[in-house]
Amino acid sequence: MMEKIKKIGVMTSGGDSPGMNAAIRAVVRTCSYHEIECIGIYHGYQGMISGDFIDLNARSVKGIINKGGTFLKSARSKEFMTKEGRQKAYNNLKAANIDALVTIGGDGTFTGAIVFNKEFGFPVIGIPGTIDNDIAGTSHTLGYDTALNTVVDAIDKIRDTASSHDRLFFIEVMGRDAGHIALNAGVGAGAEEILIPEENLGLERLLESLNRSKQSGKASSIVIVAEGDKSGKNVFELKDYVEKNMPEYDVRVSVLGHLQRGGSPSCFDRVLASRMGVKAVETLLDGKSNYMVGLLNDQITLTPLEQAIKGQSKIDKELIRVSDIMSV
């Protein structure tokens, strides 16, 4: 039986994503609504170890719902991976009279929360914040929708150049283990081919696809490549392969990189962050721990943290079929 919670800590960890600030805001204001205290923890688990805390109230978080990144900062902590580091973190939380934690991040953040809960019985709830959308138990992670819109906007701009010069562009997007950004942005931006980690299409299939595009009268093409795609060692190797086998193509590479993480969150991400923040706090107040707040069938749901990190987010097979049809 958990003791009555009077003070909740909130932190962001791992890679930043649009919507994290909106989620912090939601946690803080839900705490204020229920008349309990909220403490912000700077720099994730490392800040927990160093005791880098700040008192937050409803006015502390004004004007941040539209801001990208995280005002609480984010960092990776090797020290938290040690028993001694986690003990320091626990001691600091107890000294500050913090009763429970809301952690916003991805699988590394949730793994740390699980270990911390097991060792000290400290109540934790996770909010999924990662643009890759690679967490099980939710159809959308915070920042994913914003990243998609950022990528589509970038592809639209690159297509202008591709069309003007009759070029083939390989555009690399984030997605080391999951192809959600590549697949959805590729369909949304009308890419001729999409390469993702879940479907190793092979280099021969790529050449066949580009040949079909040429024969159908297309003078330029866009190929979206998730960074974790296994067709080649990297996007530059793909470029070299196509240039060698199809010298008629003028090939260019554009790596979108970290611009995908930044920017003002979309309305969808702001609303999702608000819903998840409310649910996270109220779940702790209900005496529950070790869950991730997620979105399934437009309903806010709870998934055990271990299931969230061990399960696999599923790629939409129907969307792959749609992509194939659209590329004729």
N, C-alpha and C positions, 0 to 999 in steps of 0.2 A: 504494500500500500504506500503510494507516494505521499510525502508530506504536502501540505497546502503550499502552493507556489505563490510567492510574493514578489519575486524579482526574476526577470528573464534576460539572458544575454543573447545578443544577435551578432553574427559575424558572417563575412564572405571569405571564401577560400578558393584557391585554384585560379584558373583563367577567368578573367572578368567577362561579363555578358550584359547586354542592354536589358534593363528590367531589374537588375539587382538593387538599384537605389529605390525603385518603386516597391520592391519587396521589403526592404528595410523599413521604409515609411509605413507600410501596412502593418508590420510587426509592432512598431513603436506605437502607432495610433490605436491598434487593437489592445495593447497593454494599457494605454491611457483610458480607453473606453471601459475596460474591466477594472480600472483603478488599481493596477499593479505597476511596479517600477520596471523600467527597461534600461539595460546597459549595452552600449555599443562596444565591440571589441575590435580594435584596429589590427590590420595585418593578419587576420585569420588565426590559425593555431599558434603562430609565433608570437602574436600579440597577447594571446592567452598565457603563454609562458612568461612573457616579460611584464604582464600586468598592465598592458596599455589599454585602459578602459575609459569610457566617457559616459556620463549620465545623459540619457536622451528623453525628450518628452515630445508631445504633439507638435510644439512649435520648432523643435530642433530639426525636424525633417521637412519643413516647408520648402517649396520650390525645388524639390529634387526628383519628383515623379517623372519629369521629362529629361533628366540627365542620364547619359550613358555611363558606363564604368561603375565604380562603387566608391562612395565617399569614405567608407570605412577601410578602403585599400584592401589589397589582397597579396598574399605571399605564400610560398611553399616553405614548409618547415621540416628540415631533417631532424631537428631536435625533438619534435613531437613524435617522431617514429621510435624514440627510445622510451623505456619505462621511466627513466629519471625526468625526461622532459614532460611527460604526461603527468607525473606526480607534481611537478612545479605548477603546471596549468591548473590542476585540481586544487592545489593549495591556494592559488590566487583567486579562483572562483569562490571558494568557501570564505576566504577572507573578505571578499566583496559582498558576501551574502547572496550570491547568485544561485538560484535554485534549479534552473533548467536552461537549455540552450536551443536556439534555432540556428542551424547551420545552412548557409546558402552556397551551393557549389555543385560539383559533379561527383564522379565515383570515388576519386581520391578523398574528397571532403567527407563523403559518407562512410568510407572505410575507416577514417580516423574517428568519426563519431561512434561507430559500432564498437571499436576497440575501447574507446574512452568509457562508453556505457558499461561494457562488460567488466572493466577493471574497477570502476568506482561506483557503478549503479547510478550514474548521473543521467537524468532525463534529457533526451535529445530528440529533436524533430528536424528532418531535412527538407529543404526546398530546392528542387533541381534547377540550377543555373548554369547552363552550358549551351553554346550555339550549335553544337554538333547534334543535339537531340538524340544522344546515344544512351539514355537511361531507360530501363524497363519500368513499366507501371505508370507511364504518362504518355499521351500522344504528343504533347508539346513541352519542351523545357523552356525556361526563361531565356530570351534572347534569340531563340531559333527563328521566330517569325521576322524579327527585325533583320537578322543576318540574311535571310532569304531575300528580303526586299532590297537590301544593300547590294547583294550579288546580282540580282536581276537588273538593277539600275546600272551597275558596272558593265554587265554583258551588253546591254542595250547601247551603251556608249562605244564599246569596242566594236560592235557590229557595224556601226557607222563607218569606221575605218576599214574594217574587213570588206565591206561592200564597195567602198570607194576605190580600193586598190586590188580587188579580186584576190583577197588573201584567205588563207586558212589560219585560224587562230586556235591554239590550245590554251584554254583558260583553266588554271588550277585553283580549286576552292578548298576550304578546310573540310576535314572529314577523314581522319587517320584510320578510324575503325568503322565508320558508318557513312553511307552515301546519301543521307537524307537531303543535305544542302544541294549536292550536285544534281540529284535526280529531280527534285522539285524546282530548283532554279533553272535547270536545263529545259524542262518542259515549259516552264513559265516564260522563258526567253527564246524559245524556239530553236534550241540547239540541234544540230544535225546528228550528233552522237554524244552519249553520256557514259563515262567510265567510272565505275564505283567498286569499292572493295568486295561487296557481296556477290558480284557477278563478274567473274574473270572472263571477259569476252574474247580475249586473245588478240594478237596483232593482226592476224589474217582477216578476222572479222572487221577490224577497223578499216583495213585497206578496201575490203569489199564495200563497206558502207560509203567510204569516200568516193569510190569509183561510181557507185550508183548515183551519188549526188552530182558528180560531174556529168554523167550521161543524161541525167534528168534536166540539165541546163543550169544548174547552180554554179555561179562563178565564184562564190565565196562560201566558206563554211565555218561554223563554230563547234568546237568539241570541248565539252566540259569534263574535267578530270578531277575526281576527288583525290586528295593527297595520298590516301591509302590504297589507291587503285593498284592492282597487281599485274596489269598488262605489260608494264615496263618498269625499269628501276626508278624513273622519275619522268616528269613531263618533258624534260629536255631530251631524254632518250627517245621518247615517242616522236618528238619533232625530227630528230636525226633519222629515225627509221622511215618516217613518211617521206622525208626529203630524198632519201636514198632510193626508195621504191616508187615514188611518184614525183619525179623531178619537175613536172609541170606545175606543181603547187608552190606558191610563195608562202612559206610557213613562218608564223610568229608565235611567241609564247608570252602569256601574261599571267603572273602569279599574284593573285589578289591579296594574299597574306593577311596581316592583322587589321587591315581596314574593315574586314568583315566583323570584327569584334566591337567596333566603336559605333558611335552615333546615338542619336535620340531614339529611345525605344518606341516601337509602333504602338498604336492604340491597343492592339490585341495583347501585346506583352505587358502593357501597363495594367490592363484589366486583369489579366492572368496573375500578375504579381500581387495585386491587391487581394484577389480571392485566395491565393495560396498563403499569403501572410496572415490573413484572418484565421484560416483553417489551422495553420501551424500553432498559433498561440492558443486557440480554443481547444485543440487536441491535447496540448500540455495541461491546460486547466481541467480537462476531463480525466486526467490521471493516466494518459497513455504516453508511451515513449517508444523510441526506436522505429518510427515510421517515416516514410517520405510522403509528402503531399504531392498529388499528381492530378492530371486532368484526363479523364476517360469518358468518351461519349458526352462531352461538354459538362460533366459532373466532376466536382472536386472530390477526390478519393484518397484513401490511405493505402500504401503498400509497405510491407516490412522493408527496412533499409537493406537487409541482406539480399532480399529478393530483387530489389531495385538494381543492385550492382552486379548480381550474378546472372540475372536474366539478360536477354538480348532484345534490344529494340528491333522491331521487324520492319524490313524494307517493304514498300508497297509494290507487290508484283504486278498488280493491275496498272500501276503508273508506268512501270517498265514497258508493258505492252502498248500503252498509250503513246509513249515516247517513240517506240518503233514505228507505229502507224503515222505519227506526225512528221517523221523524218523523210517520208517518201519525196 
